Every structure is written in C-alpha cells, then in structure tokens.
Amino acid sequence: MRDAGTKAARIFIIDDHPVVRQGLRLLFMHAAHIVCGEAESLGCVMERLGDADADIAQRAAFWTSFSQRAIRRRRSALAPYLA
C-alpha cells in the first residue's frame, strides 16, 4: 500500500493475454493506483492510449504476438508512456 500523501498513478496496461491484464489490474488496484485503460494489441494501444490520460503504460516484457518492427515504428509515439 502507498503512503497516504502519495498520489495514485494512472496506469494503462498493455498485454495480449487477458489473464495477465487481469492480474496486473488487481495488483495495481490493490496498491491504490488507477487503471485507466487496457489494450491487447498495438493497434488498440494507438487507439486508446491518447484518451486514457495515463501517467504510465505497463507493457509485457515479451510481446510475442507483436513484431519487433511494428514496436520500433510505434515506439516514438508510445515513448512518453512506456514503463
């Protein structure tokens, strides 16, 4: 749990597995953070992240269903958010 004076982070979850997203959501909510959105693909990230008003985006360590080339092409747009 966070200290009472600490501001909750607004977190956007990116992972292609629903169970992983659910686990991260529960973990962040337990720590009193705000989950402001989720995405299961890079296309969904590009559609949803801008409107989510996120402080940070938590992505999977290994995006097995996403090509490295696609990630590199979009990294500049996502860079301010990625953890």
C-alpha positions as CSV (number, residue, x, y, z in Angstrom):
1,M,0.0,0.0,0.0
2,R,1.1,3.6,-0.7
3,D,1.6,6.3,1.9
4,A,-1.5,8.5,2.4
5,G,0.3,11.5,0.9
6,T,1.3,9.8,-2.3
7,K,-0.7,10.5,-5.5
8,A,-2.1,7.4,-7.2
9,A,-0.6,6.7,-10.6
10,R,-2.9,6.4,-13.7
11,I,-1.7,3.2,-15.3
12,F,-2.5,1.8,-18.8
13,I,-2.0,-1.9,-19.2
14,I,-0.7,-3.4,-22.4
15,D,-0.6,-7.2,-22.8
16,D,-2.1,-9.7,-25.3
17,H,-3.1,-12.2,-22.6
18,P,-6.4,-11.4,-20.7
19,V,-5.2,-13.3,-17.6
20,V,-2.1,-11.2,-17.4
21,R,-4.0,-8.0,-17.8
22,Q,-6.4,-9.1,-15.1
23,G,-3.6,-9.9,-12.7
24,L,-1.8,-6.6,-13.3
25,R,-5.1,-4.7,-12.9
26,L,-5.7,-6.4,-9.5
27,L,-2.1,-5.8,-8.4
28,F,-2.2,-2.1,-9.3
29,M,-5.7,-1.6,-7.8
30,H,-4.5,-3.3,-4.5
31,A,-1.7,-0.7,-4.4
32,A,-4.4,2.0,-4.8
33,H,-3.4,3.0,-8.3
34,I,-5.9,3.8,-11.0
35,V,-6.1,1.5,-14.1
36,C,-7.2,4.0,-16.7
37,G,-7.2,1.5,-19.7
38,E,-6.0,-1.7,-21.3
39,A,-5.0,-2.9,-24.7
40,E,-4.3,-6.3,-26.2
41,S,-2.6,-5.2,-29.4
42,L,-0.5,-2.3,-30.7
43,G,-3.5,-1.2,-32.8
44,C,-5.6,-0.9,-29.6
45,V,-2.8,0.9,-27.8
46,M,-2.7,3.5,-30.6
47,E,-6.5,4.0,-30.4
48,R,-6.9,4.0,-26.7
49,L,-3.7,5.4,-25.0
50,G,-4.1,9.0,-26.0
51,D,-7.6,9.2,-24.5
52,A,-6.7,7.4,-21.3
53,D,-4.8,10.3,-19.7
54,A,-2.3,7.8,-18.4
55,D,0.8,8.6,-16.3
56,I,2.5,5.4,-17.4
57,A,1.8,2.4,-19.6
58,Q,2.8,-1.0,-18.3
59,R,3.7,-3.4,-21.1
60,A,4.6,-7.0,-21.3
61,A,8.3,-7.8,-21.1
62,F,7.9,-10.0,-24.2
63,W,5.3,-9.1,-26.8
64,T,5.2,-12.4,-28.5
65,S,2.3,-11.6,-30.8
66,F,3.8,-8.3,-31.9
67,S,6.6,-8.0,-34.4
68,Q,9.7,-6.1,-33.3
69,R,9.5,-3.9,-36.4
70,A,5.9,-2.8,-35.5
71,I,7.1,-2.0,-32.0
72,R,10.0,0.1,-33.2
73,R,7.8,2.0,-35.7
74,R,5.4,3.0,-32.9
75,R,7.9,3.4,-30.1
76,S,8.3,7.1,-30.6
77,A,4.6,7.7,-30.2
78,L,4.5,5.5,-27.1
79,A,7.8,6.6,-25.6
80,P,6.3,9.1,-23.1
81,Y,4.2,6.4,-21.5
82,L,6.2,3.1,-21.6
83,A,7.5,1.6,-18.4
